Amino acid sequence: MDQMPLQTYIQSLSASLTADQMANMDPEEIVRRLEVSDLTFNCAKVFVAMIPVLMFYPFLQRFFVTGMVVGAVKE
């Protein structure tokens, strides 16, 4: 698989089912896929996309604070 941004990959996961994919599934699995709410899936996508930001922000926070302080100094 080619490298792509996380949001693009998540969007490709939510693409609609093609006829070929539905032919290989049993009816119960098709019903389960159709029962998943769009709102539920969209919330899960947002949560997964936030994980890298939440992991790296505590380590990079000092750079954000330094940048704000430097921008606030008036001479």
CHARMM-style PDB file with segment names, atoms N, HN, CA, C and O in Angstrom:
ATOM      1  N   MET     1       0.832  -1.175   0.000  1.00  0.00      PROA
ATOM      2  CA  MET     1       0.000   0.000   0.000  1.00  0.00      PROA
ATOM      3  C   MET     1       0.880   1.244   0.000  1.00  0.00      PROA
ATOM      4  O   MET     1       1.877   1.300   0.720  1.00  0.00      PROA
ATOM      5  N   ASP     2       0.525   2.213  -0.784  1.00  0.00      PROA
ATOM      6  HN  ASP     2      -0.285   2.167  -1.368  1.00  0.00      PROA
ATOM      7  CA  ASP     2       1.281   3.465  -0.833  1.00  0.00      PROA
ATOM      8  C   ASP     2       1.140   4.212   0.484  1.00  0.00      PROA
ATOM      9  O   ASP     2       0.180   4.028   1.231  1.00  0.00      PROA
ATOM     10  N   GLN     3       2.125   5.056   0.743  1.00  0.00      PROA
ATOM     11  HN  GLN     3       2.905   5.205   0.136  1.00  0.00      PROA
ATOM     12  CA  GLN     3       2.029   5.875   1.945  1.00  0.00      PROA
ATOM     13  C   GLN     3       1.025   6.991   1.708  1.00  0.00      PROA
ATOM     14  O   GLN     3       1.026   7.626   0.653  1.00  0.00      PROA
ATOM     15  N   MET     4       0.173   7.225   2.689  1.00  0.00      PROA
ATOM     16  HN  MET     4       0.171   6.710   3.546  1.00  0.00      PROA
ATOM     17  CA  MET     4      -0.812   8.290   2.598  1.00  0.00      PROA
ATOM     18  C   MET     4      -1.070   8.840   3.985  1.00  0.00      PROA
ATOM     19  O   MET     4      -0.807   8.161   4.978  1.00  0.00      PROA
ATOM     20  N   PRO     5      -1.584  10.065   4.071  1.00  0.00      PROA
ATOM     21  CA  PRO     5      -1.890  10.630   5.389  1.00  0.00      PROA
ATOM     22  C   PRO     5      -2.946   9.801   6.114  1.00  0.00      PROA
ATOM     23  O   PRO     5      -3.741   9.097   5.492  1.00  0.00      PROA
ATOM     24  N   LEU     6      -2.936   9.898   7.433  1.00  0.00      PROA
ATOM     25  HN  LEU     6      -2.290  10.470   7.939  1.00  0.00      PROA
ATOM     26  CA  LEU     6      -3.846   9.109   8.258  1.00  0.00      PROA
ATOM     27  C   LEU     6      -5.309   9.376   7.905  1.00  0.00      PROA
ATOM     28  O   LEU     6      -6.100   8.439   7.797  1.00  0.00      PROA
ATOM     29  N   GLN     7      -5.673  10.647   7.724  1.00  0.00      PROA
ATOM     30  HN  GLN     7      -5.030  11.408   7.812  1.00  0.00      PROA
ATOM     31  CA  GLN     7      -7.060  10.979   7.426  1.00  0.00      PROA
ATOM     32  C   GLN     7      -7.505  10.387   6.089  1.00  0.00      PROA
ATOM     33  O   GLN     7      -8.649   9.950   5.960  1.00  0.00      PROA
ATOM     34  N   THR     8      -6.631  10.368   5.110  1.00  0.00      PROA
ATOM     35  HN  THR     8      -5.702  10.723   5.215  1.00  0.00      PROA
ATOM     36  CA  THR     8      -6.968   9.793   3.802  1.00  0.00      PROA
ATOM     37  C   THR     8      -7.172   8.288   3.920  1.00  0.00      PROA
ATOM     38  O   THR     8      -8.083   7.729   3.309  1.00  0.00      PROA
ATOM     39  N   TYR     9      -6.325   7.639   4.705  1.00  0.00      PROA
ATOM     40  HN  TYR     9      -5.585   8.094   5.201  1.00  0.00      PROA
ATOM     41  CA  TYR     9      -6.464   6.196   4.907  1.00  0.00      PROA
ATOM     42  C   TYR     9      -7.776   5.876   5.615  1.00  0.00      PROA
ATOM     43  O   TYR     9      -8.472   4.933   5.237  1.00  0.00      PROA
ATOM     44  N   ILE    10      -8.114   6.652   6.634  1.00  0.00      PROA
ATOM     45  HN  ILE    10      -7.549   7.417   6.941  1.00  0.00      PROA
ATOM     46  CA  ILE    10      -9.363   6.417   7.362  1.00  0.00      PROA
ATOM     47  C   ILE    10     -10.555   6.628   6.442  1.00  0.00      PROA
ATOM     48  O   ILE    10     -11.529   5.879   6.511  1.00  0.00      PROA
ATOM     49  N   GLN    11     -10.491   7.633   5.586  1.00  0.00      PROA
ATOM     50  HN  GLN    11      -9.699   8.241   5.530  1.00  0.00      PROA
ATOM     51  CA  GLN    11     -11.585   7.865   4.642  1.00  0.00      PROA
ATOM     52  C   GLN    11     -11.718   6.701   3.665  1.00  0.00      PROA
ATOM     53  O   GLN    11     -12.831   6.338   3.287  1.00  0.00      PROA
ATOM     54  N   SER    12     -10.605   6.117   3.256  1.00  0.00      PROA
ATOM     55  HN  SER    12      -9.700   6.412   3.563  1.00  0.00      PROA
ATOM     56  CA  SER    12     -10.679   4.975   2.338  1.00  0.00      PROA
ATOM     57  C   SER    12     -11.320   3.764   3.014  1.00  0.00      PROA
ATOM     58  O   SER    12     -11.929   2.931   2.343  1.00  0.00      PROA
ATOM     59  N   LEU    13     -11.187   3.663   4.329  1.00  0.00      PROA
ATOM     60  HN  LEU    13     -10.691   4.339   4.874  1.00  0.00      PROA
ATOM     61  CA  LEU    13     -11.838   2.577   5.051  1.00  0.00      PROA
ATOM     62  C   LEU    13     -13.352   2.721   5.040  1.00  0.00      PROA
ATOM     63  O   LEU    13     -14.080   1.729   5.067  1.00  0.00      PROA
ATOM     64  N   SER    14     -13.816   3.952   5.002  1.00  0.00      PROA
ATOM     65  HN  SER    14     -13.225   4.759   4.980  1.00  0.00      PROA
ATOM     66  CA  SER    14     -15.258   4.181   5.079  1.00  0.00      PROA
ATOM     67  C   SER    14     -15.914   4.225   3.705  1.00  0.00      PROA
ATOM     68  O   SER    14     -17.097   4.548   3.604  1.00  0.00      PROA
ATOM     69  N   ALA    15     -15.185   3.912   2.663  1.00  0.00      PROA
ATOM     70  HN  ALA    15     -14.224   3.650   2.745  1.00  0.00      PROA
ATOM     71  CA  ALA    15     -15.772   3.891   1.324  1.00  0.00      PROA
ATOM     72  C   ALA    15     -16.885   2.861   1.265  1.00  0.00      PROA
ATOM     73  O   ALA    15     -16.851   1.851   1.969  1.00  0.00      PROA
ATOM     74  N   SER    16     -17.847   3.119   0.440  1.00  0.00      PROA
ATOM     75  HN  SER    16     -17.875   3.939  -0.132  1.00  0.00      PROA
ATOM     76  CA  SER    16     -18.997   2.210   0.370  1.00  0.00      PROA
ATOM     77  C   SER    16     -18.585   0.835  -0.159  1.00  0.00      PROA
ATOM     78  O   SER    16     -17.568   0.689  -0.837  1.00  0.00      PROA
ATOM     79  N   LEU    17     -19.383  -0.145   0.162  1.00  0.00      PROA
ATOM     80  HN  LEU    17     -20.209  -0.027   0.713  1.00  0.00      PROA
ATOM     81  CA  LEU    17     -19.095  -1.512  -0.265  1.00  0.00      PROA
ATOM     82  C   LEU    17     -19.344  -1.667  -1.759  1.00  0.00      PROA
ATOM     83  O   LEU    17     -20.347  -1.190  -2.289  1.00  0.00      PROA
ATOM     84  N   THR    18     -18.430  -2.329  -2.416  1.00  0.00      PROA
ATOM     85  HN  THR    18     -17.615  -2.716  -1.986  1.00  0.00      PROA
ATOM     86  CA  THR    18     -18.618  -2.605  -3.841  1.00  0.00      PROA
ATOM     87  C   THR    18     -19.343  -3.935  -3.994  1.00  0.00      PROA
ATOM     88  O   THR    18     -19.462  -4.700  -3.037  1.00  0.00      PROA
ATOM     89  N   ALA    19     -19.822  -4.203  -5.192  1.00  0.00      PROA
ATOM     90  HN  ALA    19     -19.725  -3.582  -5.970  1.00  0.00      PROA
ATOM     91  CA  ALA    19     -20.543  -5.447  -5.457  1.00  0.00      PROA
ATOM     92  C   ALA    19     -19.641  -6.660  -5.248  1.00  0.00      PROA
ATOM     93  O   ALA    19     -20.106  -7.699  -4.779  1.00  0.00      PROA
ATOM     94  N   ASP    20     -18.356  -6.542  -5.589  1.00  0.00      PROA
ATOM     95  HN  ASP    20     -17.979  -5.698  -5.970  1.00  0.00      PROA
ATOM     96  CA  ASP    20     -17.420  -7.655  -5.398  1.00  0.00      PROA
ATOM     97  C   ASP    20     -17.251  -7.980  -3.917  1.00  0.00      PROA
ATOM     98  O   ASP    20     -17.208  -9.150  -3.534  1.00  0.00      PROA
ATOM     99  N   GLN    21     -17.156  -6.949  -3.091  1.00  0.00      PROA
ATOM    100  HN  GLN    21     -17.190  -5.999  -3.402  1.00  0.00      PROA
ATOM    101  CA  GLN    21     -17.003  -7.178  -1.660  1.00  0.00      PROA
ATOM    102  C   GLN    21     -18.261  -7.807  -1.077  1.00  0.00      PROA
ATOM    103  O   GLN    21     -18.175  -8.702  -0.236  1.00  0.00      PROA
ATOM    104  N   MET    22     -19.424  -7.348  -1.516  1.00  0.00      PROA
ATOM    105  HN  MET    22     -19.495  -6.621  -2.199  1.00  0.00      PROA
ATOM    106  CA  MET    22     -20.674  -7.878  -0.986  1.00  0.00      PROA
ATOM    107  C   MET    22     -20.896  -9.320  -1.421  1.00  0.00      PROA
ATOM    108  O   MET    22     -21.545 -10.086  -0.708  1.00  0.00      PROA
ATOM    109  N   ALA    23     -20.370  -9.700  -2.574  1.00  0.00      PROA
ATOM    110  HN  ALA    23     -19.843  -9.079  -3.154  1.00  0.00      PROA
ATOM    111  CA  ALA    23     -20.535 -11.078  -3.049  1.00  0.00      PROA
ATOM    112  C   ALA    23     -19.773 -12.068  -2.175  1.00  0.00      PROA
ATOM    113  O   ALA    23     -20.171 -13.226  -2.051  1.00  0.00      PROA
ATOM    114  N   ASN    24     -18.672 -11.609  -1.567  1.00  0.00      PROA
ATOM    115  HN  ASN    24     -18.349 -10.668  -1.668  1.00  0.00      PROA
ATOM    116  CA  ASN    24     -17.856 -12.485  -0.737  1.00  0.00      PROA
ATOM    117  C   ASN    24     -18.293 -12.518   0.722  1.00  0.00      PROA
ATOM    118  O   ASN    24     -17.735 -13.281   1.510  1.00  0.00      PROA
ATOM    119  N   MET    25     -19.279 -11.708   1.098  1.00  0.00      PROA
ATOM    120  HN  MET    25     -19.733 -11.089   0.457  1.00  0.00      PROA
ATOM    121  CA  MET    25     -19.728 -11.651   2.495  1.00  0.00      PROA
ATOM    122  C   MET    25     -20.983 -12.486   2.689  1.00  0.00      PROA
ATOM    123  O   MET    25     -21.786 -12.669   1.775  1.00  0.00      PROA
ATOM    124  N   ASP    26     -21.124 -12.987   3.913  1.00  0.00      PROA
ATOM    125  HN  ASP    26     -20.471 -12.839   4.656  1.00  0.00      PROA
ATOM    126  CA  ASP    26     -22.378 -13.663   4.224  1.00  0.00      PROA
ATOM    127  C   ASP    26     -23.422 -12.600   4.606  1.00  0.00      PROA
ATOM    128  O   ASP    26     -23.052 -11.488   4.983  1.00  0.00      PROA
ATOM    129  N   PRO    27     -24.695 -12.922   4.516  1.00  0.00      PROA
ATOM    130  CA  PRO    27     -25.746 -11.919   4.766  1.00  0.00      PROA
ATOM    131  C   PRO    27     -25.690 -11.289   6.158  1.00  0.00      PROA
ATOM    132  O   PRO    27     -26.040 -10.120   6.315  1.00  0.00      PROA
ATOM    133  N   GLU    28     -25.263 -12.030   7.153  1.00  0.00      PROA
ATOM    134  HN  GLU    28     -24.979 -12.980   7.026  1.00  0.00      PROA
ATOM    135  CA  GLU    28     -25.180 -11.479   8.500  1.00  0.00      PROA
ATOM    136  C   GLU    28     -24.138 -10.375   8.594  1.00  0.00      PROA
ATOM    137  O   GLU    28     -24.342  -9.375   9.283  1.00  0.00      PROA
ATOM    138  N   GLU    29     -23.026 -10.559   7.902  1.00  0.00      PROA
ATOM    139  HN  GLU    29     -22.860 -11.371   7.342  1.00  0.00      PROA
ATOM    140  CA  GLU    29     -21.978  -9.539   7.925  1.00  0.00      PROA
ATOM    141  C   GLU    29     -22.431  -8.281   7.191  1.00  0.00      PROA
ATOM    142  O   GLU    29     -22.105  -7.171   7.611  1.00  0.00      PROA
ATOM    143  N   ILE    30     -23.169  -8.438   6.115  1.00  0.00      PROA
ATOM    144  HN  ILE    30     -23.434  -9.340   5.773  1.00  0.00      PROA
ATOM    145  CA  ILE    30     -23.701  -7.280   5.392  1.00  0.00      PROA
ATOM    146  C   ILE    30     -24.654  -6.501   6.287  1.00  0.00      PROA
ATOM    147  O   ILE    30     -24.608  -5.271   6.319  1.00  0.00      PROA
ATOM    148  N   VAL    31     -25.513  -7.201   7.010  1.00  0.00      PROA
ATOM    149  HN  VAL    31     -25.551  -8.200   6.985  1.00  0.00      PROA
ATOM    150  CA  VAL    31     -26.456  -6.535   7.918  1.00  0.00      PROA
ATOM    151  C   VAL    31     -25.704  -5.795   9.014  1.00  0.00      PROA
ATOM    152  O   VAL    31     -26.071  -4.673   9.364  1.00  0.00      PROA
ATOM    153  N   ARG    32     -24.656  -6.410   9.562  1.00  0.00      PROA
ATOM    154  HN  ARG    32     -24.358  -7.321   9.278  1.00  0.00      PROA
ATOM    155  CA  ARG    32     -23.863  -5.740  10.598  1.00  0.00      PROA
ATOM    156  C   ARG    32     -23.209  -4.475  10.075  1.00  0.00      PROA
ATOM    157  O   ARG    32     -23.184  -3.460  10.771  1.00  0.00      PROA
ATOM    158  N   ARG    33     -22.682  -4.518   8.867  1.00  0.00      PROA
ATOM    159  HN  ARG    33     -22.702  -5.342   8.302  1.00  0.00      PROA
ATOM    160  CA  ARG    33     -22.054  -3.328   8.287  1.00  0.00      PROA
ATOM    161  C   ARG    33     -23.058  -2.216   8.045  1.00  0.00      PROA
ATOM    162  O   ARG    33     -22.743  -1.039   8.214  1.00  0.00      PROA
ATOM    163  N   LEU    34     -24.267  -2.590   7.648  1.00  0.00      PROA
ATOM    164  HN  LEU    34     -24.523  -3.546   7.510  1.00  0.00      PROA
ATOM    165  CA  LEU    34     -25.285  -1.584   7.379  1.00  0.00      PROA
ATOM    166  C   LEU    34     -25.872  -1.001   8.662  1.00  0.00      PROA
ATOM    167  O   LEU    34     -26.404   0.108   8.644  1.00  0.00      PROA
ATOM    168  N   GLU    35     -25.784  -1.732   9.775  1.00  0.00      PROA
ATOM    169  HN  GLU    35     -25.352  -2.634   9.790  1.00  0.00      PROA
ATOM    170  CA  GLU    35     -26.333  -1.251  11.035  1.00  0.00      PROA
ATOM    171  C   GLU    35     -25.447  -0.210  11.709  1.00  0.00      PROA
ATOM    172  O   GLU    35     -25.921   0.545  12.559  1.00  0.00      PROA
ATOM    173  N   VAL    36     -24.182  -0.160  11.347  1.00  0.00      PROA
ATOM    174  HN  VAL    36     -23.797  -0.773  10.657  1.00  0.00      PROA
ATOM    175  CA  VAL    36     -23.277   0.804  11.960  1.00  0.00      PROA
ATOM    176  C   VAL    36     -23.680   2.204  11.510  1.00  0.00      PROA
ATOM    177  O   VAL    36     -23.740   2.501  10.317  1.00  0.00      PROA
ATOM    178  N   SER    37     -23.950   3.037  12.477  1.00  0.00      PROA
ATOM    179  HN  SER    37     -23.902   2.795  13.446  1.00  0.00      PROA
ATOM    180  CA  SER    37     -24.387   4.404  12.195  1.00  0.00      PROA
ATOM    181  C   SER    37     -23.246   5.220  11.594  1.00  0.00      PROA
ATOM    182  O   SER    37     -22.082   5.009  11.934  1.00  0.00      PROA
ATOM    183  N   ASP    38     -23.576   6.146  10.709  1.00  0.00      PROA
ATOM    184  HN  ASP    38     -24.521   6.318  10.433  1.00  0.00      PROA
ATOM    185  CA  ASP    38     -22.560   7.045  10.156  1.00  0.00      PROA
ATOM    186  C   ASP    38     -21.972   7.923  11.255  1.00  0.00      PROA
ATOM    187  O   ASP    38     -20.777   8.218  11.249  1.00  0.00      PROA
ATOM    188  N   LEU    39     -22.814   8.337  12.194  1.00  0.00      PROA
ATOM    189  HN  LEU    39     -23.785   8.097  12.199  1.00  0.00      PROA
ATOM    190  CA  LEU    39     -22.345   9.179  13.289  1.00  0.00      PROA
ATOM    191  C   LEU    39     -21.333   8.424  14.143  1.00  0.00      PROA
ATOM    192  O   LEU    39     -20.305   8.983  14.525  1.00  0.00      PROA
ATOM    193  N   THR    40     -21.612   7.179  14.442  1.00  0.00      PROA
ATOM    194  HN  THR    40     -22.447   6.724  14.131  1.00  0.00      PROA
ATOM    195  CA  THR    40     -20.690   6.368  15.240  1.00  0.00      PROA
ATOM    196  C   THR    40     -19.359   6.205  14.527  1.00  0.00      PROA
ATOM    197  O   THR    40     -18.300   6.340  15.140  1.00  0.00      PROA
ATOM    198  N   PHE    41     -19.410   5.915  13.238  1.00  0.00      PROA
ATOM    199  HN  PHE    41     -20.270   5.806  12.740  1.00  0.00      PROA
ATOM    200  CA  PHE    41     -18.179   5.711  12.474  1.00  0.00      PROA
ATOM    201  C   PHE    41     -17.396   7.013  12.353  1.00  0.00      PROA
ATOM    202  O   PHE    41     -16.168   7.003  12.448  1.00  0.00      PROA
ATOM    203  N   ASN    42     -18.085   8.130  12.145  1.00  0.00      PROA
ATOM    204  HN  ASN    42     -19.082   8.138  12.067  1.00  0.00      PROA
ATOM    205  CA  ASN    42     -17.403   9.423  12.041  1.00  0.00      PROA
ATOM    206  C   ASN    42     -16.743   9.802  13.359  1.00  0.00      PROA
ATOM    207  O   ASN    42     -15.638  10.345  13.359  1.00  0.00      PROA
ATOM    208  N   CYS    43     -17.395   9.529  14.475  1.00  0.00      PROA
ATOM    209  HN  CYS    43     -18.293   9.088  14.476  1.00  0.00      PROA
ATOM    210  CA  CYS    43     -16.794   9.807  15.784  1.00  0.00      PROA
ATOM    211  C   CYS    43     -15.542   8.959  15.996  1.00  0.00      PROA
ATOM    212  O   CYS    43     -14.542   9.442  16.527  1.00  0.00      PROA
ATOM    213  N   ALA    44     -15.599   7.710  15.585  1.00  0.00      PROA
ATOM    214  HN  ALA    44     -16.411   7.317  15.153  1.00  0.00      PROA
ATOM    215  CA  ALA    44     -14.429   6.840  15.703  1.00  0.00      PROA
ATOM    216  C   ALA    44     -13.281   7.343  14.832  1.00  0.00      PROA
ATOM    217  O   ALA    44     -12.123   7.286  15.245  1.00  0.00      PROA
ATOM    218  N   LYS    45     -13.588   7.831  13.639  1.00  0.00      PROA
ATOM    219  HN  LYS    45     -14.528   7.877  13.304  1.00  0.00      PROA
ATOM    220  CA  LYS    45     -12.541   8.363  12.762  1.00  0.00      PROA
ATOM    221  C   LYS    45     -11.875   9.584  13.378  1.00  0.00      PROA
ATOM    222  O   LYS    45     -10.653   9.721  13.321  1.00  0.00      PROA
ATOM    223  N   VAL    46     -12.669  10.471  13.966  1.00  0.00      PROA
ATOM    224  HN  VAL    46     -13.662  10.360  14.012  1.00  0.00      PROA
ATOM    225  CA  VAL    46     -12.120  11.669  14.600  1.00  0.00      PROA
ATOM    226  C   VAL    46     -11.230  11.285  15.773  1.00  0.00      PROA
ATOM    227  O   VAL    46     -10.146  11.846  15.938  1.00  0.00      PROA
ATOM    228  N   PHE    47     -11.673  10.342  16.583  1.00  0.00      PROA
ATOM    229  HN  PHE    47     -12.554   9.887  16.450  1.00  0.00      PROA
ATOM    230  CA  PHE    47     -10.888   9.909  17.736  1.00  0.00      PROA
ATOM    231  C   PHE    47      -9.553   9.311  17.302  1.00  0.00      PROA
ATOM    232  O   PHE    47      -8.514   9.632  17.880  1.00  0.00      PROA
ATOM    233  N   VAL    48      -9.570   8.452  16.300  1.00  0.00      PROA
ATOM    234  HN  VAL    48     -10.414   8.191  15.830  1.00  0.00      PROA
ATOM    235  CA  VAL    48      -8.333   7.824  15.822  1.00  0.00      PROA
ATOM    236  C   VAL    48      -7.394   8.870  15.227  1.00  0.00      PROA
ATOM    237  O   VAL    48      -6.179   8.765  15.390  1.00  0.00      PROA
ATOM    238  N   ALA    49      -7.933   9.869  14.546  1.00  0.00      PROA
ATOM    239  HN  ALA    49      -8.921   9.954  14.413  1.00  0.00      PROA
ATOM    240  CA  ALA    49      -7.093  10.908  13.954  1.00  0.00      PROA
ATOM    241  C   ALA    49      -6.480  11.819  15.016  1.00  0.00      PROA
ATOM    242  O   ALA    49      -5.443  12.433  14.766  1.00  0.00      PROA
ATOM    243  N   MET    50      -7.098  11.922  16.197  1.00  0.00      PROA
ATOM    244  HN  MET    50      -7.940  11.424  16.400  1.00  0.00      PROA
ATOM    245  CA  MET    50      -6.574  12.775  17.271  1.00  0.00      PROA
ATOM    246  C   MET    50      -5.459  12.114  18.061  1.00  0.00      PROA
ATOM    247  O   MET    50      -4.686  12.809  18.721  1.00  0.00      PROA
ATOM    248  N   ILE    51      -5.354  10.812  18.017  1.00  0.00      PROA
ATOM    249  HN  ILE    51      -5.982  10.247  17.481  1.00  0.00      PROA
ATOM    250  CA  ILE    51      -4.373  10.102  18.848  1.00  0.00      PROA
ATOM    251  C   ILE    51      -2.934  10.577  18.619  1.00  0.00      PROA
ATOM    252  O   ILE    51      -2.240  10.833  19.603  1.00  0.00      PROA
ATOM    253  N   PRO    52      -2.442  10.711  17.377  1.00  0.00      PROA
ATOM    254  CA  PRO    52      -1.056  11.179  17.216  1.00  0.00      PROA
ATOM    255  C   PRO    52      -0.830  12.584  17.781  1.00  0.00      PROA
ATOM    256  O   PRO    52       0.225  12.855  18.355  1.00  0.00      PROA
ATOM    257  N   VAL    53      -1.795  13.463  17.625  1.00  0.00      PROA
ATOM    258  HN  VAL    53      -2.652  13.242  17.159  1.00  0.00      PROA
ATOM    259  CA  VAL    53      -1.658  14.820  18.160  1.00  0.00      PROA
ATOM    260  C   VAL    53      -1.578  14.770  19.678  1.00  0.00      PROA
ATOM    261  O   VAL    53      -0.744  15.450  20.276  1.00  0.00      PROA
ATOM    262  N   LEU    54      -2.429  13.981  20.304  1.00  0.00      PROA
ATOM    263  HN  LEU    54      -3.107  13.429  19.818  1.00  0.00      PROA
ATOM    264  CA  LEU    54      -2.429  13.883  21.761  1.00  0.00      PROA
ATOM    265  C   LEU    54      -1.164  13.218  22.291  1.00  0.00      PROA
ATOM    266  O   LEU    54      -0.764  13.470  23.428  1.00  0.00      PROA
ATOM    267  N   MET    55      -0.537  12.380  21.492  1.00  0.00      PROA
ATOM    268  HN  MET    55      -0.862  12.175  20.568  1.00  0.00      PROA
ATOM    269  CA  MET    55       0.692  11.718  21.936  1.00  0.00      PROA
ATOM    270  C   MET    55       1.891  12.661  21.889  1.00  0.00      PROA
ATOM    271  O   MET    55       2.735  12.622  22.785  1.00  0.00      PROA
ATOM    272  N   PHE    56       1.985  13.505  20.865  1.00  0.00      PROA
ATOM    273  HN  PHE    56       1.300  13.537  20.137  1.00  0.00      PROA
ATOM    274  CA  PHE    56       3.163  14.336  20.679  1.00  0.00      PROA
ATOM    275  C   PHE    56       3.057  15.717  21.316  1.00  0.00      PROA
ATOM    276  O   PHE    56       4.082  16.348  21.575  1.00  0.00      PROA
ATOM    277  N   TYR    57       1.850  16.201  21.572  1.00  0.00      PROA
ATOM    278  HN  TYR    57       1.017  15.688  21.361  1.00  0.00      PROA
ATOM    279  CA  TYR    57       1.701  17.551  22.113  1.00  0.00      PROA
ATOM    280  C   TYR    57       2.420  17.758  23.447  1.00  0.00      PROA
ATOM    281  O   TYR    57       3.083  18.783  23.604  1.00  0.00      PROA
ATOM    282  N   PRO    58       2.325  16.839  24.418  1.00  0.00      PROA
ATOM    283  CA  PRO    58       3.033  17.091  25.692  1.00  0.00      PROA
ATOM    284  C   PRO    58       4.542  17.275  25.529  1.00  0.00      PROA
ATOM    285  O   PRO    58       5.157  18.028  26.284  1.00  0.00      PROA
ATOM    286  N   PHE    59       5.137  16.600  24.557  1.00  0.00      PROA
ATOM    287  HN  PHE    59       4.637  15.988  23.944  1.00  0.00      PROA
ATOM    288  CA  PHE    59       6.580  16.727  24.351  1.00  0.00      PROA
ATOM    289  C   PHE    59       6.951  18.007  23.602  1.00  0.00      PROA
ATOM    290  O   PHE    59       8.057  18.522  23.764  1.00  0.00      PROA
ATOM    291  N   LEU    60       6.043  18.516  22.794  1.00  0.00      PROA
ATOM    292  HN  LEU    60       5.145  18.098  22.662  1.00  0.00      PROA
ATOM    293  CA  LEU    60       6.322  19.720  22.006  1.00  0.00      PROA
ATOM    294  C   LEU    60       5.712  20.981  22.614  1.00  0.00      PROA
ATOM    295  O   LEU    60       5.833  22.062  22.037  1.00  0.00      PROA
ATOM    296  N   GLN    61       5.070  20.861  23.754  1.00  0.00      PROA
ATOM    297  HN  GLN    61       4.972  19.983  24.223  1.00  0.00      PROA
ATOM    298  CA  GLN    61       4.378  21.993  24.361  1.00  0.00      PROA
ATOM    299  C   GLN    61       5.332  23.133  24.696  1.00  0.00      PROA
ATOM    300  O   GLN    61       4.956  24.299  24.568  1.00  0.00      PROA
ATOM    301  N   ARG    62       6.550  22.830  25.119  1.00  0.00      PROA
ATOM    302  HN  ARG    62       6.855  21.884  25.223  1.00  0.00      PROA
ATOM    303  CA  ARG    62       7.479  23.897  25.490  1.00  0.00      PROA
ATOM    304  C   ARG    62       7.817  24.784  24.304  1.00  0.00      PROA
ATOM    305  O   ARG    62       8.067  25.977  24.479  1.00  0.00      PROA
ATOM    306  N   PHE    63       7.828  24.218  23.087  1.00  0.00      PROA
ATOM    307  HN  PHE    63       7.624  23.249  22.945  1.00  0.00      PROA
ATOM    308  CA  PHE    63       8.097  25.031  21.910  1.00  0.00      PROA
ATOM    309  C   PHE    63       6.937  25.972  21.605  1.00  0.00      PROA
ATOM    310  O   PHE    63       7.153  27.099  21.160  1.00  0.00      PROA
ATOM    311  N   PHE    64       5.711  25.520  21.841  1.00  0.00      PROA
ATOM    312  HN  PHE    64       5.535  24.604  22.203  1.00  0.00      PROA
ATOM    313  CA  PHE    64       4.552  26.385  21.637  1.00  0.00      PROA
ATOM    314  C   PHE    64       4.564  27.546  22.634  1.00  0.00      PROA
ATOM    315  O   PHE    64       4.299  28.691  22.268  1.00  0.00      PROA
ATOM    316  N   VAL    65       4.873  27.242  23.895  1.00  0.00      PROA
ATOM    317  HN  VAL    65       5.089  26.312  24.193  1.00  0.00      PROA
ATOM    318  CA  VAL    65       4.907  28.279  24.924  1.00  0.00      PROA
ATOM    319  C   VAL    65       6.019  29.283  24.622  1.00  0.00      PROA
ATOM    320  O   VAL    65       5.812  30.490  24.749  1.00  0.00      PROA
ATOM    321  N   THR    66       7.189  28.801  24.227  1.00  0.00      PROA
ATOM    322  HN  THR    66       7.357  27.820  24.123  1.00  0.00      PROA
ATOM    323  CA  THR    66       8.305  29.691  23.891  1.00  0.00      PROA
ATOM    324  C   THR    66       7.931  30.597  22.727  1.00  0.00      PROA
ATOM    325  O   THR    66       8.243  31.788  22.745  1.00  0.00      PROA
ATOM    326  N   GLY    67       7.278  30.058  21.732  1.00  0.00      PROA
ATOM    327  HN  GLY    67       7.024  29.091  21.717  1.00  0.00      PROA
ATOM    328  CA  GLY    67       6.870  30.864  20.577  1.00  0.00      PROA
ATOM    329  C   GLY    67       5.870  31.933  20.952  1.00  0.00      PROA
ATOM    330  O   GLY    67       5.923  33.041  20.419  1.00  0.00      PROA
ATOM    331  N   MET    68       4.949  31.624  21.869  1.00  0.00      PROA
ATOM    332  HN  MET    68       4.906  30.724  22.303  1.00  0.00      PROA
ATOM    333  CA  MET    68       3.968  32.622  22.291  1.00  0.00      PROA
ATOM    334  C   MET    68       4.625  33.726  23.109  1.00  0.00      PROA
ATOM    335  O   MET    68       4.272  34.898  22.971  1.00  0.00      PROA
ATOM    336  N   VAL    69       5.576  33.358  23.958  1.00  0.00      PROA
ATOM    337  HN  VAL    69       5.862  32.407  24.070  1.00  0.00      PROA
ATOM    338  CA  VAL    69       6.255  34.356  24.792  1.00  0.00      PROA
ATOM    339  C   VAL    69       7.095  35.276  23.926  1.00  0.00      PROA
ATOM    340  O   VAL    69       7.096  36.487  24.150  1.00  0.00      PROA
ATOM    341  N   VAL    70       7.803  34.747  22.952  1.00  0.00      PROA
ATOM    342  HN  VAL    70       7.802  33.764  22.770  1.00  0.00      PROA
ATOM    343  CA  VAL    70       8.637  35.558  22.072  1.00  0.00      PROA
ATOM    344  C   VAL    70       7.760  36.515  21.260  1.00  0.00      PROA
ATOM    345  O   VAL    70       8.144  37.660  21.022  1.00  0.00      PROA
ATOM    346  N   GLY    71       6.611  36.056  20.845  1.00  0.00      PROA
ATOM    347  HN  GLY    71       6.299  35.125  21.038  1.00  0.00      PROA
ATOM    348  CA  GLY    71       5.719  36.924  20.078  1.00  0.00      PROA
ATOM    349  C   GLY    71       5.066  37.997  20.908  1.00  0.00      PROA
ATOM    350  O   GLY    71       4.618  39.004  20.360  1.00  0.00      PROA
ATOM    351  N   ALA    72       4.994  37.816  22.238  1.00  0.00      PROA
ATOM    352  HN  ALA    72       5.359  36.998  22.683  1.00  0.00      PROA
ATOM    353  CA  ALA    72       4.324  38.777  23.111  1.00  0.00      PROA
ATOM    354  C   ALA    72       5.258  39.865  23.621  1.00  0.00      PROA
ATOM    355  O   ALA    72       4.788  40.865  24.162  1.00  0.00      PROA
ATOM    356  N   VAL    73       6.573  39.697  23.463  1.00  0.00      PROA
ATOM    357  HN  VAL    73       6.955  38.885  23.023  1.00  0.00      PROA
ATOM    358  CA  VAL    73       7.530  40.680  23.958  1.00  0.00      PROA
ATOM    359  C   VAL    73       7.508  41.908  23.058  1.00  0.00      PROA
ATOM    360  O   VAL    73       7.614  41.803  21.836  1.00  0.00      PROA
ATOM    361  N   LYS    74       7.372  43.051  23.674  1.00  0.00      PROA
ATOM    362  HN  LYS    74       7.287  43.136  24.666  1.00  0.00      PROA
ATOM    363  CA  LYS    74       7.332  44.297  22.909  1.00  0.00      PROA
ATOM    364  C   LYS    74       8.519  45.158  23.340  1.00  0.00      PROA
ATOM    365  O   LYS    74       8.758  45.334  24.535  1.00  0.00      PROA
ATOM    366  N   GLU    75       9.246  45.684  22.391  1.00  0.00      PROA
ATOM    367  HN  GLU    75       9.052  45.542  21.420  1.00  0.00      PROA
ATOM    368  CA  GLU    75      10.421  46.471  22.748  1.00  0.00      PROA
ATOM    369  C   GLU    75      10.240  47.916  22.405  1.00  0.00      PROA
ATOM    370  OT1 GLU    75      11.139  48.724  22.641  1.00  0.00      PROA
TER     371      GLU     75
END
